[in-house]
Amino acid sequence: MDQSAAERAALMKAIKVELKQQLWTESRVRPTYGRYLSLFILNPEPMWVYDVETLAILDVNEAALHGYGYLRDEFLALTIKALRPAEDVPKFLELLADTPNFDRSGPWRHKLKNGTIIQVLITSHSVKFGDRDARLVMAENLTHNPTIEIE
């Protein structure tokens, strides 16, 4: 693993730990908006949170909006099924039931708003989002780095 990949992996690990501990844990632990802003909204990798029961997207960061081509309201009106090509949805739903608490897998195919298909590496983690069981997802576009290694 080259230095930039190692640094990216270390940063992502630190972000996941911090998010789990500060953002969506018990209600007595409320993040400051500044911390939330820096860890999620301004993260350079596309990220979103979705409801595990309904698959509705609950929140999305700026990198995902820019990378996938949606406006915030459009992205928040989607379910995670809409981010995949239609032919990939049945297999995705089949595998979804067995997703562990922490998961890093791929490559997977995602569909941008304009219909372009990209390859992504998905890192996701179970979280609480308010009173909902949710997953925090980071989608790393493999278009420019198709040889990235999955740990």
Protein Blocks (a to p, Z undefined) as FASTA:
>chain_A
ZZklmmmmmmmmmmmmmmmmmmmmcfklccdfklmmmmmmmpcbdcddddfklopafbdc
fklmmmnopafklmmmpcfklmpcfklmmmmmmmmmmpcfbdcedddddddfkopacddd
dddddddehjaccdddddddfklmmmbccZZ
